[in-house]
Amino acid sequence: MNEYAVWALGADRPGIVAAVTAVLLEEGCNLKDCSMTVLSKHFAMMMLVEGPEDLGAAALETALAGAEADFDLTVAVRPLGEGAMLFVEGEPYIVSVYGSDHPGIVHQVATVLADNSVNITDVNTRVIGLDDEPVYAMLLEVTLPRSLDPAELNARIQEVAAEIGVDASLHPADADVL
């Protein structure tokens, strides 16, 4: 089987998922993993799919052209290599950040995590609150290396949060149902 990353982005509207997955099914692909979300008013999807040996990335992208045109999407298909060579074993944690919206919040928090070899596995952000007082909310799912003391990381996160004027917390992730 060939493995591909498939991306699609366009104005949010009903039917995008059905149209794209119909093509994948018609081409004999299996959807292995995906993330789909609405970013502002745009629908974004990223999928990892398995396809038959005789289906190349260019052919799959061509097959998706109809859905791309019908829904005014931007679609890309890329073959996947052997996969990630580095797998960080550790404990799942959640980092939550809330504060006045301003540039640099994601970068500052992500830098602290990277400097401590923490792997970010998912990020969700939203600007919430009133237009005259927007609040930036961010949740990061992370994997802490087993050798890292969560209290030490939390202390560093608190230092950076104070520097950039936000509230932040680090806590163990609860078991997911999915």
C-alpha positions, 0 to 999 in steps of 0.5 A: 500500500502507498501512504499519502498526506491529503490536505484540503482547504476552502470556505466552510460549507456542507458536503466537503467531507462527503465529497472528498471521502467519496473520491478516496473510497472510489480510488480504493483508499483507506482513511487512516488518520485525520484532523478536520476543523473550521478555522474562522470561516474556512474548513481545513482537513488533513488526512493520512490515507492508504492507497493501492500500489498502482495509485500514485500521488499525482493520480490521487490529486487528479481524482480529487480535482472534481471535489476541489472545483465543486467546493472551491478547495485547494487540495494537495496530495503528498506521498509519505516516507517511512514515517517519523524516525523519532518517537517521544515516549512519555506522559500526556499533558495539557497546557492551557493558556488564556490572556489578552490577544497579542502576537507571540503567545504561541511562539513563546509557549512552543519555545519553552516546550521545545527547549525542554524536549516536549513534543506537541501533538495537538494545538487548538486556539480561539479568540473568545470574548467581546470584540473590544476585549478579545481573549486568546485561548490555547490548548496544547496536547503534549508528551513530556519526556519521562525524564522531565519533572512536570513541576520544573516545566510548569515553573518555566511555563509560569515564568514565560506566561508572566513575561507575556501577560497570560495565564497558563497551566500544565496538568496531566491529560485525562484518558481520551474516549476516542 
